[in-house]
Amino acid sequence: MPTLEWIGKSKVVNHHQEVPFRVLERQYSFDEMGKHTEDNGSDNMIIHGDNLEALKALLPQYEGRVKCIYIDPPYNTGNEKWCYNDNVNDPHIQKWLGEVVGKEGEDLTRHDKWLCMMYPRLMLLQKLLADDGFIFVSIDVFEYAYLRCIMDEIFGSANFRNCIAVRRGIKNVQAQFDEVQSLSLGHEYIYLYSKNPQAKLPKLSKGFEADKAGKWDTFWRGTDRPTMRYEIFGITPESGQWRWEIGRATKAMQNYENYLSNYAASMSIDDFYIDHLMATNEKMDFVRKNEKGTIQYYVPPQTGKLLSDNWMDILLSGSYAGFDTEKNVLLIERIIKWITKDGDVILDSFAGSGTTAHAVLNANNEDKGHRRFVLVEMERYADTTTAERVKRVINGYGKGKNAVEGTGGNFSYYELGERLLLADGNLNESIGTDKIRDYIWYTETKKPAVNQQNGNPYFLGENNHTAYYFYYEPDQMCVLDYAFLSTIPEKAENYLIYADRCALSESDLLRFGITFKKIPRDIARV
């Protein structure tokens, strides 16, 4: 497969592995009772911090578990005034990456810098995405070609599903001119990729309106065409004509008989029509004789039609928070309702004003679901704007005729904390043993921490017939010996035990089915 090369690529393709693992520190929780310091147990998260480090911090809890990712990264128009600040440890490019990105024609390496910023983040997002999950990335004409290349490289070209066009509002400021430099931009793009080529997209259709659903209409027409008069259901018209030629009508009668025999008990004919259209991209005809003896044909639903990758019916930009780059909450709602169901996790690592959380809360309020959102925002307004918007959506906002009822819900607000492993390789004891234990469990099992107990305080849990122990105390030397083995209450097929030192012989370890790992030497770096 062809790959894209750019300045600095060799320094960033593995940079996501070099990013230090930091813990997440909860600052407060919020629900319909207001803001409070105690943990309300919410799975919804708003994280303030660099999204590269935040995505790394989310791995223990969410690797392979996020059903839907939506991101709206910088479009690299030259107006953002951002610079790449991810501390790539290479003196040849550190200064270059730290410079503010200039405009097109002024900064000849602006696209290289953008790619250096995006690549490691997409690598971590790919890890977080579930096997049946999908990622949506908004972009415009400045970077869409480069984005397609690195998305193909990271997610695989077989996982490309669509490039969705979404309408943007335009101001026709060029109307006064006879000649223009270029056409106004009337749409932007959303790239859609899956984690797995076998992942199936649900059908995507507009909602039904009661008066515009599918209907039955008379199959006879007044236009007089003798060649279109033939017998169906024992009836041959004396004048006028049937709507379709005999071959199409015969097939339509068979289609309706198939529907009645095999599907009518479980789904409406509208759903049957749309399911078939989704699966085959083929419109299906139906003809029947109703209870009054009238021959009728089926007119498919107009507002329940299958949507394509042309979303010109919805505006891209939003206006809730007044952000220049704010997305329409209806756009994100469409994605969430299409891709996710009750209990799924939705991640937005370029959260901005919090539109994604707003859309999740709206969707949950509508269908009483319990989807979960994880938002990451690096700017200082993460609390004052992003989280504040989510609070207002939960409790309701607006006054008088513009009042909007609250959706209910909750979240917890986090800051990025200290590194778990110090630069010298030792454990950072100031973060607390519980966070270290959770990290060890994740690196060994690739699963979120669980509360398994067996009476031994150093027991982490059991997975695939192996019992895991982290024998560690900050202020003492912990030795794996016979005394420690005597504290293990239950027998397992195998054991994996971390300790500062091991006093057991190789034959003892083999006899008891123990794998010993030395602290901190054998602790994996995520």
N, C-alpha and C positions, 0 to 999 in steps of 0.2 A: 504494500500500500504506500502511495506517495506520502511524504511527510514534509512539514513546513520547517524551514530553518530561519533563524533570526539571531541577531546579536544577543549574547547572554544565555541562549537556550541551554547550552551544556552545563551552566551553573545553576539552573533552576529546575531541571527535570526531576531531580531527586531532592529538591529543597524541602519538600513537605516532610521528609524523613528527618531532616536536621532541625526542624522547628522544635523548641523545647516544649515538653508537656507541662501545662499549667493547670492548676486546679480551679474549679469554679467556686466562688464565694458568694453565697446568697446574702443579699443586702436587706431585702424586705419581701413580703408577700402581699398580694392584693386580691380582694374578692368583693362581693356585694356588701360586706360589712365594713369595707374600707381598707386602709393600709395598716399593716401591723408587722411587728418584728418576728413573731413566732411563725414557724413554717406551717403553711396551710395544706401541704401535701400536693400542691398543684404540679401536674406534668407540663404545664405551659411555661415556657421560659423566654425571658428577654435578657440578652447578654450584652453588656457594654464592653467592647474591647476589639482589638484587631481581629478580623474574621479568620485570618489564617491560623492564629493561635487558638481562637475559640473553636474552630472546626476540629482541631487536634484534640482539644479538651472534651469534645462531645463524643469521641470515638468509644470510650468504655461503655457509655450508655446507649449509643445509637448506631454503631457500625452495622451496616446491613439491615437497618430497621426503618429507615425513612421512606415512606411510600411516595411522597411528592416533594420535589424541590422546585421552588421558583426563585430566580434571582434576577435582579435588574442592576447589573454592574455599570460602572462608568462607561459611557459611550465613547470616550476618548475624542471628544470634539475639540479639545484644547481650551475649553472654558472652565473645566473643573478645578484647575489649580492644584491638582494632586501630584504627589510624587511617590515613587516606589520606596517603601521603608521597611522591608522585611528582613534586613540584616543578613543578606546573603554574604557568606564568609569568603569573599574573594576580593582582594585589594584592587584587581584590575577593573572591576565594574561597580564597586561600592559607591564611589563618588558619582559616577554616571547615573546609576539608578536612583540616587538621592536627589537629583535635580528635578525641578518642577517641569512637567510635560508641557511643551509648547504647541502652538497651532500648526495646522497643515501648511507646509512650505517653510515654516520657521524652524521646526525641530525635525530633522531628517530621520531621527531614530524614535519618534513618538510611538510608532506601532510596535517596535521592539520592546520598549518599556512596558507597554500595555500587555503584551504577550507574557513578559516576565512576571507581571503581577497576577495574571489570570491562571497560568498553568498550574502552579502548586495548589491553588484553591480548588480548581476543578479536579485535581487528583484526590484531594480529601473528600470532596463532594461525591466522587464516584465510590469511595469506600463506604460512605454513610448511606448511600442509596440501597434500598432493598432489592432483592432479585427480581421482584415483580414491580419495581418502582420506575418512575419517570421524572426527568428533569426538564424544566422549561427555562430558557435563557432569553431575556429581552435584549435586543440590539438594534442598531440602525445601520445605515449604509457605510458609515465610517469604518466599522470593524467586522461586519457580518461575514466577509469572505475569510478573514483570518480566523475568526471564531469557529467557522465550519471546519477548518483544517485541524485545529487542535482538539475540537470535540470528537472528530473522527479518530484522531490518534489516541485519545484518552478513553473514550467510551466504545470505540469501534465503529466503523462505518456501517456495519450490519445493524447497529442500534439506532441509526438515524431513522426517525419516523415521519417528521414533517417540518417544514418551515412555514409557520403560520403568519399570514399578513394581517396586521391590525391597523385600523384607520386612525390616523392622527389628525387633530384639528389643525387647519392651515389658515394663515392670514394671507390673502392674495395681494400682498404689497407690491407685486410686480405688474399688476394690471395696468398701471399708468404708462408702461414702457412698450414700445413696438418690438424691441429686441431684448432678450434676457440671456443671462449666462447659463442658466440651467432651469429645469422644471422644479416647481415647488415639491417638497417631500410630502406625499399624501398618506404614506403608511410606514410602519416599522415592522420588525420581524420578531417572532418568538421561535427559537429553535427548540425542537422536541426530540429528546433521545430517551431510550430505555436503558436499563442496566443489562437486560438479557434479551436476546433476539426472540425468545419464545414468549415473552410477556405480551399479553393481549390487551389492547386498548378497549375500554368499554365503548358502547355506541354513544355518539354525541349528537343530540338533537335538541332543537328548541322546544320549550314547553308548549303544551297544548292549550288552546283557548276553546272553551266549550262550543262556541258557535262556528269554529273553523276546523274542527276535527274531521276525520274522514267521513264520507257520506255516500249514500247510494242515489243514483240518478237514472232516469229512464234510458233504456238502451235504443229506443226507437227515435228516429229523427224524421222530420217532415220533408227533407230534401228527397226528391223522387229519383231513385236510381234502381232500376229493376235488377241490375246485377248484384246488388247488395241486399236482395230479399231472398232469404233462405230459411230453412226450418231449424229452429232450436227450441228445445222444451216442448215440441209438438206444435209450435206456432210459426206460421209464415205470414208476414204482413201483406195485406192486399195493396197497400200504397206506401209511399215513403221508403225508408231503408233502415237496416240495422247500422249501428255506429261503426262497426269494424267489419273487415272481411272475414269469411267463414273460418279460416285457419286460426286467426288470432282469437276469435270468439270461442272456438272449441277449446283452445288452450286455457282461456280464462275460466271456462266452466270447470275444467279439470282442476285448476288451481283452487277454486272455491271448494270443490268436493274434498280435496286434500286437506284444506284448512279445517273444514267441518269434522272430518274423520279423525284428525290427529292433533289439532291444536286448539280448537274452539273452547275446550273445557279449561284450558290453562292460560289463555291470553286473548286479548281483543284482536280484532283484525287489523287495527291500526298498528299495534305492537308487532304483529306478525309481519306486516308489510315492511316496517322499518328494520326489523331484525334481518329480513331477507336482503334488503337494500344494503345494510351494513356489511353483510357477509359476502355479497356477490357484486355490489355496485350495479345491480339490475333491478329495474322497476317491474313489479308484478301486476298483471291484470286479473280481475275477478268479474265474473258474470253470474247472476243468479235469477231464479224466478221466485218472487216473494209470495207471502201468504195470500195476497190478493190476485195473484196470477200475472203480475206485471214483471216484464223482463227488465232487469236493472244491471248497471255496471258500477264498479267501485271508483269513487273519486278520492284519491289519497289525501291525507291531512296536509294543509299548507303550512301551518305554524309548527307542526311536529316534524318537519322535514329534517333529514340528516344534514348536519353542518359539514362544510368542507374546511380546507385550510385557509379560506378567504373569510376573515372575520370583519367584514366592513360594516356589519350591523351594530358594532359596539365601538365606542371611542376609547382610545388608548389612555389618555391622560385623565387624572383625577383632580378634584378640587377641594377635598376635605381639609387638608392642612396647608394648602397654598404652596407646596413645594414645586419647584420648576420641573422636577423629574417624577413627580407623584403619579402613580398608576391608578387607573379607574378600579374601584373596589368591585364593580360588576365583572370586570375582566378576570380578576383573580378568583372571584366566586365561581365563574364558569369553569375554570380549570379545576378548582377544588371539588366542585360537585360532580364533575366529569370523572376525575381520576380516583378520588378517595371515598372511603366509607367510614362507618362508625369505628373509632379507635385508632385510625391511621394517624401517622405523624407527618406534619408538613413543615418544611424548613425553608427559611429565607435568610441568607447570610449577608445580604445587602439591604437591610430592612428599611432604611430611610424613615419615612413617617409612620410606618406600621400598617400599611394597607393589607398585607397578607394576614396579620392577626385579625384585623377588622373583618376580612372575608371569611376566615375560619369561624369566628364567633357568629357571624350572620348565618352561615351554613348550618352550624350546630343548632342555632335558635330555630331555624326553619324546620329541620327534620328531627330535632331532639337527639342529635348525635353527640358523640364525645371525641371528636377529632382533637388532636393536640398540635399546638404550634411551638416552634422554636425560632426565635428571631435573634439576629446578631447585628449590632450597629456599632461602629467604631467611633463615630463623632460624639461630641459632648452633649448633643441634644438627645442622646439615647433615652435619658430619663425624662427630660423636660418636654420632649415632643413625642418620641416614639411610644414610650410607656404611658405618657399622659393621654395620648389618643386612645389607647387600649382601655384605660380606666374609664374614659367617657363613654366608649361603646358599651362597656359592661353595665354602667349605671344609667345610661341614657343621656341625651344632649339636645340642645336647642330649646326654644321657648315658643309658646303659643301654637299657632298652626304649623310651625316648623319643628316642633318637638318630635324627637325620635326616641321611642321606648328602648330601654336597655336590653341587651341580649342576655345578661347574666354571664357568669363565668369567673375565671380567676387566672392568676399567673404569679410567678416569682421572678424577681429582678436580681441579676447576678453581675458581678465584676470578675474579670480575670484575676486570679490570685497568683501566688508564687509558683516557681518551678518545683516539680516533684523531685527531680534529680538535679543536683547541683552541677556546675561545670566540671568539677573534679570527679564526678561519677558517684559521689556519696548521696545518701538520701537526705532530703530537706526535712529534718525532724520538726520544724516549726509548723508544718501544715497539718500535723496530727496523724496518728497511726491509722485511723479509719479510712482516710483517703488513700493512704499507701496500700492498705489491704485491698480496697476496691480495684486499684490499679493492677496489683499482682494477679488478682482473679481474672481480670479482663485479658491481660497479656497471655495468660495460660489457656483460657477457655474461649476467648472472643465473645463472651456473654456478659450482660450487665450483672452487677453485684446482686447477690441474693442473701436473704437472711436465714442461712442454714446453721443449725446448732447441734452439737453433740456432747456438750459439757466441757470440751476443751476450749479455752479462750483463744487459742491460736488457729482453730479450725476455720477454713475459708468456705468449704463446701465440697460436695462430691459431684463429679461430672465424668460420664463415660467410664464408670467403675474405678475411678481414681479419686482418692481423698487428698485434698490440698491443705497444707498447713504453712502458715507464715510465722515462724517462731522468732519473734523480734521484740526487743525492749530497747528504748532509746538510751538508757543509762546502764546497761549491763551486757556482758558477753553471753550470747545464747548458743548453747552447744547441743547438737543432735547426738544424744547418747542413750544408754539404756534407761536412764532415769526419765528422760522425756518420752521414750516409747511407752513407758508404763502409764503415762497419763492419757494415752489414746484409748478411748472407751470402746470403739467398735472396729471390727475387722473389715478391711476393704481388700479388693483384689490387688490394688496397687496404691502406692503413696507417692506424693511429690511434696517434699519438705524443704522449705527455705530456713536457713539458720546462718549465724555468723561463722560457725565452725562445725565440723563433723568428727566425732570420736569413734564412729563405727567403721569397721573394716569393709573392704570391697565385698568380701564374702557375706558379711552380715547384711549389707545393703541388698545384695542379690537374693539372699534367703528370705528377707522380709518384703521383697518387691518394692524397695524404696529408691526413688531418684532424689539425690541431694542437690540443692542449688545454694550456692554461697551468696550471702548478702554483703555488699551490693553488686559484686562482680557479675552474677548471673541474671540480674534483673534486666529484662528486655527493654530496649528503647523503642517506643512506638514510632 
